[in-house]
Amino acid sequence: MMKLIDKIKNHGHENEAAAAEKAIAERAAAEKAAAAAERKRERERGPRMHPELLELYEVTDHVLGVGTFATVKEIKLRSTGKSYALKIILKKTLQGKGAMLNTEISILSKVRHPNCVSLLELFDTEDAVYLVTDLAEGGELFEQLLKKGSYTEGDAARLVHEILLGVEYLHEMDIVHRDLKPENLLFCDKSDNATLMITDFGLSKVLTSGNDVLMTACGTPGYVAPEVLEQIGHGKPVDIWSVGVIAYTLLCGYTPFWGEDQASLFECIISGEYEYEEEYWKDISGLGKAFIDSLLVRPADKRPSATQALNHPWFRAMLEQDMVTPLSPADSVNLLPGVRKNFNARTAFKKAVRAVGLIRKMQSSGSSFGSGEDLHETEQVVVTSGKTTRPSSTLSFHDVVSAAVMTKKGLGLGATEEDDEENVEVDGVLANLTIKDQ
């Protein structure tokens, strides 16, 4: 093929040569996409399952999730018909992460609490490990929350209270979660007052003594505690800090810390400086803000334990009536419109990141398409709007005019006649993203 291209070029047919080169590039991209799709299908099919597993459970075709190391499917216990989650982990994909898996299995097998996902059974074969866990059918915290018709400070207090009940139990077991964030908080079902459950213990650690200090830097930017970033040793207080960030986010829809890039974001977290912007916090009680302030403190030994945090006056004030009536008082302020705008703006920019990343890959390869596995979220995407620059992971709605991929109508932003534009920088490449009304 290359000889043919050279021959055409030698005869001055540059256009034909360019077309041939493009065809080669597109063929290579197509082959790459096909290979990626086949790998995904292989993960979804999984290896030959353990016979005892198949005897006890019916494995459905419902795939709950597909990740780098595992596929999660819904299964049903044959004797009762009750649904559970089956996590299928291919051993060949672990590549030296066996110790992390062993830690997760060890922790899951010990955990037995309504606010924590538990491991029920484990099956091991030559090719894979199968973990049967509770099935949290209600979805992620914000995914379910944003579907509500009304959402108040009392509702937020109930959710934070449930998270702390789970954290209290884990800490009593000397387990530090180390990656508490909304994505790792799932509702057990889709009912209005479903129990919230802590999941994903992949980064968790069991302390060997009360004075044990952990040194490995881990967690999620935006939710990670300052002592983790400073690498001065950490323990149970890192989970309390994360609960503080989650509580803040539940009340306004965006996280308290931000920066122009990852370094400045981490500097902001280490400084511990944040604010309550009047537009979004005017209807939040002083007790609510005081509760957050009590958790987002440094040094770490100044933070309350989970038990102490559960005794904060905010919970007594917000949940006293809820103990009788699960829903918050009817005259409470509905926070959902503001929370939805702020959270959806952040979500939309995450989708914009994927779009820009795909564009960059196509430009570099000369291809007009890419495979699904080429789409991955860049850690730091800087979004500039007016005088404010923030990473997409900590965007507040008032910092952005609009977001790519999702339309203004879809976000309920109050569409105008003119298109809105935002500049999104990915790894130094600036892309202008425009949203048009539908």
Wavefront OBJ file of the C-alpha trace (Angstrom):
o trace
v 0.000 0.000 0.000
v 2.817 2.432 0.874
v 4.532 1.670 -2.448
v 1.308 2.538 -4.225
v 1.163 5.865 -2.374
v 4.791 6.639 -3.331
v 4.049 5.799 -6.969
v 1.040 8.127 -7.022
v 3.061 10.924 -5.401
v 5.815 10.466 -7.985
v 3.259 11.134 -10.705
v 2.127 14.325 -9.011
v -1.209 13.021 -7.771
v -1.005 14.545 -4.299
v -4.791 14.460 -3.754
v -4.988 10.741 -4.461
v -2.090 10.120 -2.078
v -3.766 12.107 0.670
v -6.973 10.132 0.175
v -5.064 6.855 0.380
v -3.305 7.934 3.571
v -6.658 8.941 5.082
v -8.116 5.555 4.166
v -5.235 3.799 5.915
v -5.686 5.940 9.029
v -9.427 5.302 9.095
v -8.891 1.567 8.632
v -6.424 1.517 11.542
v -8.867 3.480 13.712
v -11.675 1.101 12.786
v -9.548 -1.910 13.720
v -8.657 -0.266 17.026
v -12.326 0.450 17.738
v -13.280 -3.127 16.879
v -10.575 -4.510 19.181
v -11.726 -2.241 21.999
v -15.332 -3.320 21.487
v -14.313 -6.975 21.580
v -12.390 -6.439 24.838
v -15.487 -4.816 26.311
v -17.676 -7.710 25.179
v -15.191 -10.154 26.692
v -15.350 -8.321 30.020
v -19.153 -8.317 29.932
v -19.331 -12.039 29.066
v -16.743 -12.894 31.662
v -14.963 -16.239 32.120
v -16.577 -19.582 32.872
v -18.329 -19.087 36.200
v -17.961 -21.083 39.374
v -20.440 -24.028 39.319
v -21.598 -23.453 42.913
v -22.323 -19.808 42.057
v -24.513 -20.885 39.146
v -26.250 -23.448 41.344
v -27.197 -20.864 43.980
v -27.814 -17.807 41.801
v -29.361 -16.938 38.468
v -26.997 -14.595 36.627
v -29.089 -12.076 34.688
v -28.110 -10.168 31.539
v -28.494 -6.877 33.436
v -25.010 -5.305 33.503
v -24.828 -2.771 36.341
v -21.400 -1.466 35.406
v -18.210 -2.188 33.479
v -14.851 -0.918 34.703
v -11.161 -1.459 34.041
v -10.850 -4.341 36.473
v -14.371 -5.628 36.913
v -17.875 -6.102 35.541
v -20.884 -5.925 37.854
v -24.065 -7.860 37.049
v -27.375 -8.340 38.775
v -27.967 -11.840 40.093
v -30.968 -13.450 41.823
v -30.861 -15.951 44.652
v -32.733 -18.964 43.264
v -34.338 -19.892 46.593
v -35.913 -16.470 47.215
v -35.676 -14.466 43.972
v -33.957 -11.612 45.834
v -31.494 -9.561 43.768
v -27.825 -9.023 44.600
v -24.797 -7.579 42.828
v -22.104 -9.838 41.389
v -18.711 -8.227 40.912
v -16.609 -10.238 38.427
v -12.902 -9.444 38.642
v -10.645 -10.934 35.976
v -7.338 -11.897 37.551
v -5.345 -11.048 34.415
v -6.436 -7.396 34.705
v -5.203 -6.910 38.262
v -1.521 -6.501 37.291
v 0.003 -6.279 40.751
v -3.119 -4.926 42.469
v -3.882 -8.200 44.192
v -3.078 -6.761 47.616
v -5.659 -4.002 47.135
v -8.277 -6.590 46.174
v -7.434 -8.721 49.206
v -7.845 -5.681 51.466
v -11.208 -4.822 49.929
v -12.419 -8.413 50.330
v -11.207 -8.534 53.926
v -13.036 -5.302 54.793
v -16.249 -6.156 52.939
v -16.430 -9.532 54.653
v -16.306 -7.836 58.092
v -18.799 -5.052 57.426
v -22.379 -5.643 58.577
v -24.293 -2.365 58.872
v -27.419 -0.900 57.222
v -25.425 2.072 55.887
v -22.595 0.007 54.373
v -22.566 -2.396 51.433
v -21.546 -5.873 52.605
v -19.891 -8.914 51.022
v -22.205 -11.923 51.246
v -20.262 -14.613 49.388
v -17.010 -15.078 47.499
v -16.260 -17.555 44.724
v -12.774 -18.078 43.301
v -11.752 -19.709 40.030
v -8.537 -19.923 38.066
v -9.487 -16.911 35.922
v -11.624 -14.690 38.141
v -12.874 -13.702 41.576
v -16.642 -13.351 42.102
v -17.952 -11.115 44.889
v -21.638 -11.261 45.835
v -22.641 -8.034 47.584
v -25.750 -6.108 48.562
v -27.466 -4.558 45.549
v -28.032 -0.833 46.021
v -30.779 -0.384 43.450
v -31.497 3.272 44.174
v -28.476 4.687 42.347
v -25.913 7.311 43.305
v -26.671 9.993 45.875
v -27.099 12.977 43.546
v -28.606 10.937 40.730
v -31.583 10.127 42.955
v -31.650 13.434 44.801
v -32.026 15.485 41.625
v -35.155 13.522 40.686
v -36.987 14.748 43.766
v -39.658 17.410 43.559
v -38.541 19.042 46.789
v -35.374 18.941 48.861
v -34.720 20.859 52.068
v -31.982 21.399 54.630
v -33.735 18.805 56.790
v -33.432 16.258 53.991
v -29.720 17.052 53.664
v -29.278 16.636 57.424
v -30.923 13.196 57.283
v -28.567 12.091 54.500
v -25.442 13.353 56.289
v -26.664 11.683 59.483
v -26.898 8.342 57.663
v -23.411 8.753 56.194
v -22.023 9.443 59.660
v -23.775 6.385 61.096
v -21.911 4.285 58.522
v -18.622 6.089 59.185
v -19.074 5.679 62.944
v -19.475 1.925 62.483
v -16.433 1.680 60.199
v -14.270 3.669 62.607
v -15.380 1.481 65.510
v -14.049 -1.410 63.397
v -10.806 0.607 62.877
v -11.581 0.873 59.150
v -10.712 4.115 57.361
v -12.612 4.460 54.073
v -10.355 7.162 52.513
v -12.541 7.796 49.449
v -15.878 9.108 50.668
v -17.617 11.096 47.916
v -21.146 11.276 46.417
v -20.321 8.669 43.761
v -19.550 6.131 46.515
v -22.864 6.693 48.297
v -25.751 4.602 46.941
v -29.412 4.307 47.922
v -30.583 0.799 48.762
v -33.729 1.288 46.638
v -35.686 3.983 44.790
v -38.165 4.830 47.567
v -38.376 8.410 48.868
v -36.720 7.579 52.175
v -34.342 4.845 51.049
v -31.329 4.050 53.222
v -28.030 5.515 52.026
v -25.138 3.041 51.830
v -21.364 3.531 51.714
v -19.673 1.487 48.994
v -16.308 1.008 47.225
v -13.740 0.006 49.820
v -10.889 -0.264 47.301
v -8.796 2.426 49.030
v -9.850 1.532 52.570
v -7.419 0.420 55.238
v -7.698 -1.351 58.566
v -5.678 0.304 61.328
v -3.563 -2.175 63.265
v -3.604 0.000 66.400
v -5.209 3.167 67.703
v -2.036 5.110 66.943
v -1.530 3.664 63.460
v -0.712 6.314 60.841
v -1.330 5.866 57.117
v 1.027 7.524 54.625
v -0.211 6.589 51.137
v -1.626 9.583 49.259
v -5.035 8.577 47.920
v -8.567 9.873 47.542
v -10.475 12.082 45.121
v -9.514 15.734 44.400
v -12.036 18.036 46.012
v -12.902 15.573 48.802
v -9.421 14.646 50.018
v -8.218 15.921 53.411
v -5.245 18.327 53.666
v -3.076 15.942 55.696
v -3.259 13.411 52.845
v -1.922 16.010 50.404
v 0.800 17.070 52.812
v 1.753 13.409 53.347
v 2.223 13.942 57.074
v 0.283 10.815 58.008
v -3.459 10.369 58.302
v -6.159 8.261 59.907
v -9.863 8.337 60.711
v -10.160 12.169 60.571
v -9.770 12.076 56.754
v -13.256 10.544 56.552
v -14.673 13.285 58.780
v -13.219 15.936 56.456
v -14.798 14.202 53.445
v -18.181 14.140 55.195
v -17.818 17.893 55.709
v -17.225 18.405 51.976
v -20.187 16.159 51.137
v -22.438 18.071 53.567
v -21.383 21.369 51.961
v -22.101 19.963 48.487
v -25.494 18.593 49.535
v -26.573 22.065 50.633
v -25.471 24.027 47.559
v -24.512 21.635 44.744
v -20.801 22.465 44.480
v -17.715 21.671 46.551
v -16.078 24.255 48.840
v -12.536 24.180 47.441
v -11.342 25.283 44.015
v -8.244 26.345 42.086
v -7.038 27.214 38.597
v -5.301 23.851 38.310
v -4.661 20.794 40.438
v -1.787 22.432 42.310
v -3.838 25.500 43.265
v -6.830 23.294 44.135
v -4.629 21.364 46.552
v -3.232 24.620 47.955
v -6.785 25.760 48.622
v -7.592 22.500 50.418
v -4.418 22.695 52.500
v -5.223 26.285 53.489
v -8.704 25.196 54.532
v -10.200 28.420 53.142
v -13.746 28.378 51.799
v -16.810 30.612 51.909
v -20.591 30.580 51.990
v -21.751 32.620 49.032
v -24.888 34.571 49.889
v -26.802 33.587 46.753
v -26.745 29.909 47.630
v -26.422 29.955 51.405
v -28.884 32.646 52.499
v -31.530 30.028 53.356
v -29.178 27.661 55.217
v -29.273 27.779 59.002
v -26.383 28.960 61.116
v -26.287 25.511 62.712
v -25.807 23.932 59.299
v -22.829 26.149 58.556
v -21.453 25.579 62.070
v -21.655 21.820 61.537
v -19.633 22.062 58.309
v -17.114 24.356 60.001
v -16.644 21.816 62.793
v -15.644 19.128 60.278
v -13.520 21.194 57.848
v -10.872 22.130 60.403
v -7.189 21.506 60.685
v -5.102 20.122 62.235
v -6.849 16.770 61.966
v -6.935 16.155 65.728
v -9.254 19.155 66.108
v -11.990 17.408 64.141
v -14.741 15.581 66.011
v -15.085 11.828 65.892
v -18.030 10.427 63.958
v -19.868 9.881 67.256
v -19.255 13.465 68.334
v -20.365 14.774 64.945
v -23.622 12.797 65.236
v -24.376 14.696 68.442
v -24.090 18.123 66.782
v -27.061 20.466 67.511
v -27.763 20.707 63.753
v -29.107 17.168 63.722
v -31.279 17.731 66.768
v -32.728 20.884 65.207
v -33.279 19.400 61.732
v -34.292 15.829 62.569
v -36.423 16.307 65.679
v -39.620 16.538 63.626
v -38.324 14.030 61.077
v -38.267 11.374 63.785
v -42.059 11.544 63.671
v -42.547 12.632 60.064
v -39.815 11.397 57.626
v -40.259 14.384 55.337
v -38.988 17.811 56.353
v -41.502 20.490 57.467
v -43.653 21.724 54.605
v -42.659 25.327 55.159
v -38.920 24.597 54.769
v -37.132 26.252 51.867
v -36.781 24.061 48.788
v -33.054 23.978 47.969
v -33.424 21.744 44.925
v -33.471 24.431 42.162
v -30.115 25.876 43.232
v -28.541 22.504 43.996
v -29.714 21.123 40.653
v -28.293 24.078 38.678
v -24.924 23.914 40.404
v -24.539 20.163 40.214
v -25.772 19.882 36.626
v -23.342 22.583 35.498
v -20.482 20.504 36.876
v -21.845 17.326 35.275
v -22.216 19.043 31.912
v -18.614 20.174 31.927
v -17.464 16.645 32.680
v -19.221 15.628 29.485
v -17.560 18.546 27.709
v -14.189 17.238 28.853
v -14.880 13.889 27.238
v -15.953 15.606 24.019
v -12.829 17.756 23.857
v -10.647 14.763 24.684
v -12.151 12.843 21.779
v -11.640 15.802 19.436
v -7.974 15.983 20.423
v -7.471 12.276 19.797
v -9.149 12.464 16.416
v -7.036 15.472 15.461
v -3.812 13.727 16.456
v -4.702 10.487 14.659
v -6.303 12.044 11.602
v -9.363 9.889 12.175
v -12.965 11.002 12.019
v -14.049 8.763 14.894
v -12.716 7.026 18.006
v -13.577 4.090 20.195
v -15.501 4.244 23.424
v -12.364 3.429 25.382
v -10.715 6.566 24.036
v -13.103 8.661 26.143
v -11.728 9.367 29.544
v -12.032 12.294 31.882
v -9.043 14.615 32.162
v -8.168 15.331 35.792
v -7.994 19.097 35.508
v -10.073 21.015 33.035
v -9.874 24.748 33.507
v -13.069 26.595 32.668
v -12.776 30.340 32.320
v -15.809 32.583 32.698
v -15.419 36.288 33.381
v -12.893 36.839 36.161
v -13.274 33.411 37.720
v -11.356 30.266 36.798
v -12.171 26.949 38.446
v -11.580 23.263 37.740
v -14.690 21.513 36.484
v -14.722 19.235 39.530
v -15.495 22.212 41.771
v -17.526 24.478 39.510
v -20.284 26.597 40.950
v -23.143 27.347 38.583
v -22.692 31.115 38.835
v -19.163 30.715 37.434
v -20.395 29.398 34.123
v -22.797 30.669 31.512
v -23.496 27.335 29.890
v -21.995 23.920 29.333
v -21.219 21.862 26.272
v -23.116 18.726 25.275
v -26.189 19.451 27.418
v -28.528 22.142 26.153
v -29.601 25.136 28.176
v -33.158 23.851 28.124
v -32.004 20.511 29.492
v -30.339 22.266 32.408
v -33.199 24.676 32.926
v -30.858 27.644 32.728
v -33.311 30.108 31.258
v -32.401 30.071 27.583
v -31.727 33.293 25.758
v -31.819 34.015 22.053
v -28.047 34.167 21.788
v -25.718 31.209 21.947
v -23.458 31.013 24.995
v -19.808 30.110 24.762
v -17.199 28.784 27.138
v -13.490 28.159 26.736
v -12.380 24.765 27.972
v -8.672 24.050 28.273
v -7.555 20.420 28.177
v -3.837 19.773 28.620
v -3.068 23.232 27.250
v -5.342 22.903 24.216
v -8.068 25.551 24.165
v -11.395 24.599 22.637
v -14.335 26.963 22.212
v -17.573 25.171 23.020
v -20.904 26.592 21.911
v -24.392 25.562 22.971
v -27.309 26.180 20.639
v -30.928 26.153 21.727
v -32.967 23.236 20.483
l 1 2 3 4 5 6 7 8 9 10 11 12 13 14 15 16 17 18 19 20 21 22 23 24 25 26 27 28 29 30 31 32 33 34 35 36 37 38 39 40 41 42 43 44 45 46 47 48 49 50 51 52 53 54 55 56 57 58 59 60 61 62 63 64 65 66 67 68 69 70 71 72 73 74 75 76 77 78 79 80 81 82 83 84 85 86 87 88 89 90 91 92 93 94 95 96 97 98 99 100 101 102 103 104 105 106 107 108 109 110 111 112 113 114 115 116 117 118 119 120 121 122 123 124 125 126 127 128 129 130 131 132 133 134 135 136 137 138 139 140 141 142 143 144 145 146 147 148 149 150 151 152 153 154 155 156 157 158 159 160 161 162 163 164 165 166 167 168 169 170 171 172 173 174 175 176 177 178 179 180 181 182 183 184 185 186 187 188 189 190 191 192 193 194 195 196 197 198 199 200 201 202 203 204 205 206 207 208 209 210 211 212 213 214 215 216 217 218 219 220 221 222 223 224 225 226 227 228 229 230 231 232 233 234 235 236 237 238 239 240 241 242 243 244 245 246 247 248 249 250 251 252 253 254 255 256 257 258 259 260 261 262 263 264 265 266 267 268 269 270 271 272 273 274 275 276 277 278 279 280 281 282 283 284 285 286 287 288 289 290 291 292 293 294 295 296 297 298 299 300 301 302 303 304 305 306 307 308 309 310 311 312 313 314 315 316 317 318 319 320 321 322 323 324 325 326 327 328 329 330 331 332 333 334 335 336 337 338 339 340 341 342 343 344 345 346 347 348 349 350 351 352 353 354 355 356 357 358 359 360 361 362 363 364 365 366 367 368 369 370 371 372 373 374 375 376 377 378 379 380 381 382 383 384 385 386 387 388 389 390 391 392 393 394 395 396 397 398 399 400 401 402 403 404 405 406 407 408 409 410 411 412 413 414 415 416 417 418 419 420 421 422 423 424 425 426 427 428 429 430 431 432 433 434 435 436 437 438
